[in-house]
């Protein structure tokens, strides 16, 4: 269980709406291309990834719509999830973080790359990283 402010909840929900974020072309079977039937193999990988992403997206929507997921108190919300759900959510957040970095041009120094075009990507990358760090901290202390 985590305690979130309403603003943090809004940011979490906003960043999760970006899933999936890593472009399908980012996943390659081989950098060298030395595979038998590379086009067919890549097509199979792309199809498998599309299925996993669709399933994860559906699971994410169900996960967030559970009525007991967020329980309001006077000024905060309790965000309840199991350890398994937290680990799965880390994967979703990491997809958003890495995908946003790729979308921003994969900058070494993202602050130097901050401009009108990359602002939303860098925001998503940082917010996803913020929630990843808090989930990892909670998992390491449980």
C-alpha positions as CSV (number, residue, x, y, z in Angstrom):
1,X,0.0,0.0,0.0
2,X,1.2,3.5,-0.9
3,X,-0.1,6.9,0.2
4,X,-0.5,9.3,-2.7
5,X,-1.7,12.9,-2.9
6,X,-4.5,13.6,-5.3
7,X,-1.9,15.3,-7.6
8,X,0.4,12.2,-7.5
9,X,-2.6,10.0,-8.4
10,X,-3.4,12.3,-11.3
11,X,0.2,12.1,-12.5
12,X,0.3,8.4,-12.1
13,X,-2.9,7.9,-14.1
14,X,-1.7,10.3,-16.8
15,X,1.7,8.6,-17.2
16,X,0.1,5.1,-17.3
17,X,-2.2,6.3,-20.1
18,X,0.9,6.5,-22.3
19,X,1.5,2.8,-22.1
20,X,2.8,1.2,-24.4
21,X,5.4,3.8,-25.2
22,X,8.4,1.9,-26.6
23,X,8.1,1.9,-30.4
24,X,7.8,-1.6,-31.9
25,X,10.7,-0.9,-34.2
26,X,12.9,-0.5,-31.2
27,X,12.8,-4.3,-30.6
28,X,15.1,-6.1,-33.0
29,X,15.9,-9.8,-33.0
30,X,19.5,-9.2,-34.1
31,X,21.6,-6.1,-34.7
32,X,23.7,-8.0,-37.2
33,X,20.8,-9.4,-39.2
34,X,22.5,-12.7,-39.4
35,X,19.4,-14.9,-38.8
36,X,17.8,-17.4,-41.1
37,X,14.7,-15.7,-42.5
38,X,15.2,-12.4,-40.6
39,X,12.1,-10.7,-42.0
40,X,9.8,-13.6,-41.0
41,X,11.4,-13.9,-37.5
42,X,11.0,-10.1,-37.0
43,X,7.4,-10.3,-38.1
44,X,6.8,-13.1,-35.5
45,X,8.5,-11.0,-32.8
46,X,6.4,-7.9,-33.7
47,X,3.2,-9.9,-33.6
48,X,4.1,-11.5,-30.2
49,X,4.9,-8.0,-28.8
50,X,1.6,-6.6,-30.1
51,X,-0.3,-9.4,-28.3
52,X,1.6,-8.8,-25.0
53,X,1.1,-5.1,-25.2
54,X,-2.7,-5.4,-25.9
55,X,-3.0,-7.8,-23.0
56,X,-1.0,-5.5,-20.7
57,X,-3.1,-2.6,-21.8
58,X,-6.3,-4.5,-21.0
59,X,-4.9,-5.6,-17.7
60,X,-3.8,-2.1,-16.9
61,X,-7.3,-0.7,-17.5
62,X,-8.8,-3.4,-15.3
63,X,-6.2,-2.9,-12.6
64,X,-6.9,0.9,-12.4
65,X,-10.7,0.5,-12.5
66,X,-10.8,-1.8,-9.5
67,X,-12.9,0.1,-6.9
68,X,-10.6,-0.7,-4.0
69,X,-7.4,0.3,-5.9
70,X,-7.5,3.9,-4.6
71,X,-9.1,4.6,-1.2
72,X,-9.6,8.2,-0.3
73,X,-9.0,9.7,3.1
74,X,-9.2,13.3,4.2
75,X,-6.2,14.6,2.2
76,X,-4.6,11.5,0.6
77,X,-5.3,8.3,-1.2
78,X,-4.2,4.8,-0.4
79,X,-3.0,3.0,-3.4
80,X,-3.3,-0.7,-2.8
81,X,-1.4,-3.4,-4.8
82,X,0.2,-6.7,-4.2
83,X,3.9,-7.4,-4.6
84,X,3.2,-9.2,-7.9
85,X,1.1,-6.3,-9.1
86,X,3.9,-3.8,-8.1
87,X,6.5,-5.8,-10.1
88,X,4.2,-5.8,-13.1
89,X,3.5,-2.1,-12.7
90,X,7.3,-1.5,-12.7
91,X,7.5,-3.1,-16.1
92,X,4.7,-0.9,-17.4
93,X,6.3,2.2,-16.0
94,X,9.7,1.2,-17.4
95,X,8.1,0.9,-20.8
96,X,6.8,4.4,-20.5
97,X,10.1,5.7,-19.2
98,X,12.3,4.1,-21.8
99,X,9.8,4.8,-24.6
100,X,9.7,8.4,-23.7
101,X,13.5,8.6,-23.7
102,X,13.5,7.0,-27.2
103,X,10.8,9.4,-28.3
104,X,12.9,12.4,-27.0
105,X,15.8,11.2,-29.2
106,X,17.6,9.1,-26.6
107,X,19.6,12.0,-25.2
108,X,22.6,11.5,-23.0
109,X,21.8,14.7,-21.2
110,X,18.1,15.1,-21.2
111,X,18.2,18.6,-19.6
112,X,20.3,19.8,-22.5
113,X,17.8,18.2,-24.9
114,X,14.8,19.9,-23.2
115,X,12.9,22.0,-25.7
116,X,9.4,22.6,-27.0
117,X,9.4,19.3,-28.9
118,X,10.8,17.1,-26.1
119,X,9.1,18.5,-23.0
120,X,6.2,16.0,-22.9
121,X,8.6,13.1,-23.4
122,X,11.0,14.2,-20.7
123,X,8.1,14.9,-18.3
124,X,6.7,11.3,-18.9
125,X,10.2,9.9,-18.5
126,X,10.8,11.7,-15.2
127,X,7.3,11.0,-13.7
128,X,7.5,7.3,-14.7
129,X,11.0,7.2,-13.0
130,X,9.6,8.9,-9.9
131,X,7.0,6.2,-9.5
132,X,9.4,3.4,-10.3
133,X,11.8,4.6,-7.6
134,X,9.0,4.7,-5.0
135,X,7.7,1.2,-6.0
136,X,11.3,-0.2,-5.8
137,X,11.8,1.5,-2.4
138,X,8.6,0.0,-1.1
139,X,9.4,-3.5,-2.4
140,X,12.9,-3.4,-0.9
141,X,11.4,-2.5,2.5
142,X,8.7,-5.1,2.5
